[in-house]
Structures are given as C-alpha cells and as structure tokens.
Amino acid sequence: MARPIKETPVLRGKDAENFAKRMANPAPVSKAEKEAARKAYEAFKAISTFPM
C-alpha cells in the first residue's frame, strides 16, 4: 500500500524571495523547444483514447 504524501514545506526568507523572482521572470524558451513540445503533445494526443 502506498504511503501518504507529506505536506509541502512553506518557503520563507531568502528562498521565498528567490522563488518569487524566478516565477515573475521565467527563462525564455527557444522556438526549437516550443516545437519539440508541440510535436510531443500532438503525438500523445494522437494515441490517447480518453475524451479531450
């Protein structure tokens, strides 16, 4: 039987500040990465059997 998942710890102090800054300013994604993600999405969409 699976063990219960523990609660996620709350970020405080400098860790919280760094997290907020990184979430506000995400790293740019290249066109090649976007296209690879789009192709993967389309491949999984093509083989899915559940309604979307």
Distance bins in CASP14 RR format, pairs under 12 A and 6 or more apart:
PFRMAT RR
TARGET T0000
AUTHOR 0000-0000-0000
RMODE 2
METHOD distances of the structure
MODEL  1
9 15 0 0 0 0 1 0 0 0 0 0 0
9 16 0 0 0 0 0 1 0 0 0 0 0
9 19 0 0 0 0 0 1 0 0 0 0 0
10 16 0 0 0 0 1 0 0 0 0 0 0
10 19 0 0 0 0 0 1 0 0 0 0 0
11 17 0 0 0 0 1 0 0 0 0 0 0
11 18 0 0 0 0 1 0 0 0 0 0 0
11 19 1 0 1 0 0 0 0 0 0 0 0
11 20 0 0 0 0 1 0 0 0 0 0 0
11 21 0 0 0 0 0 1 0 0 0 0 0
11 22 0 0 0 0 0 1 0 0 0 0 0
11 23 0 0 0 0 0 1 0 0 0 0 0
12 18 0 0 0 0 0 1 0 0 0 0 0
12 19 0 0 0 0 0 1 0 0 0 0 0
12 20 0 0 0 0 0 1 0 0 0 0 0
13 19 0 0 0 0 1 0 0 0 0 0 0
13 20 0 0 0 0 0 1 0 0 0 0 0
14 20 0 0 0 0 0 1 0 0 0 0 0
14 21 0 0 0 0 0 1 0 0 0 0 0
15 21 0 0 0 0 0 1 0 0 0 0 0
15 22 0 0 0 0 0 1 0 0 0 0 0
16 22 0 0 0 0 0 1 0 0 0 0 0
16 23 0 0 0 0 0 1 0 0 0 0 0
17 23 0 0 0 0 0 1 0 0 0 0 0
17 24 0 0 0 0 0 1 0 0 0 0 0
18 24 0 0 0 0 0 1 0 0 0 0 0
18 25 0 0 0 0 0 1 0 0 0 0 0
19 25 0 0 0 0 0 1 0 0 0 0 0
21 27 0 0 0 0 0 1 0 0 0 0 0
27 33 0 0 0 0 0 1 0 0 0 0 0
28 34 0 0 0 0 0 1 0 0 0 0 0
29 35 0 0 0 0 0 1 0 0 0 0 0
29 36 0 0 0 0 0 1 0 0 0 0 0
29 37 0 0 0 0 1 0 0 0 0 0 0
29 38 0 0 0 0 0 1 0 0 0 0 0
30 36 0 0 0 0 1 0 0 0 0 0 0
30 37 0 0 0 0 0 1 0 0 0 0 0
31 37 0 0 0 0 0 1 0 0 0 0 0
31 38 0 0 0 0 0 1 0 0 0 0 0
32 38 0 0 0 0 0 1 0 0 0 0 0
32 39 0 0 0 0 0 1 0 0 0 0 0
33 39 0 0 0 0 0 1 0 0 0 0 0
33 40 0 0 0 0 0 1 0 0 0 0 0
34 40 0 0 0 0 0 1 0 0 0 0 0
34 41 0 0 0 0 0 1 0 0 0 0 0
35 41 0 0 0 0 0 1 0 0 0 0 0
35 42 0 0 0 0 0 1 0 0 0 0 0
36 42 0 0 0 0 0 1 0 0 0 0 0
36 43 0 0 0 0 0 1 0 0 0 0 0
37 43 0 0 0 0 0 1 0 0 0 0 0
37 44 0 0 0 0 0 1 0 0 0 0 0
38 44 0 0 0 0 0 1 0 0 0 0 0
38 45 0 0 0 0 0 1 0 0 0 0 0
39 45 0 0 0 0 0 1 0 0 0 0 0
39 46 0 0 0 0 0 1 0 0 0 0 0
40 46 0 0 0 0 0 1 0 0 0 0 0
40 47 0 0 0 0 0 1 0 0 0 0 0
41 47 0 0 0 0 0 1 0 0 0 0 0
41 48 0 0 0 0 0 1 0 0 0 0 0
41 52 0 0 0 0 0 1 0 0 0 0 0
42 48 0 0 0 0 0 1 0 0 0 0 0
44 50 0 0 0 0 0 1 0 0 0 0 0
44 52 0 0 0 0 0 1 0 0 0 0 0
45 51 0 0 0 0 0 1 0 0 0 0 0
45 52 1 0 0 1 0 0 0 0 0 0 0
46 52 0 0 0 0 0 1 0 0 0 0 0
END
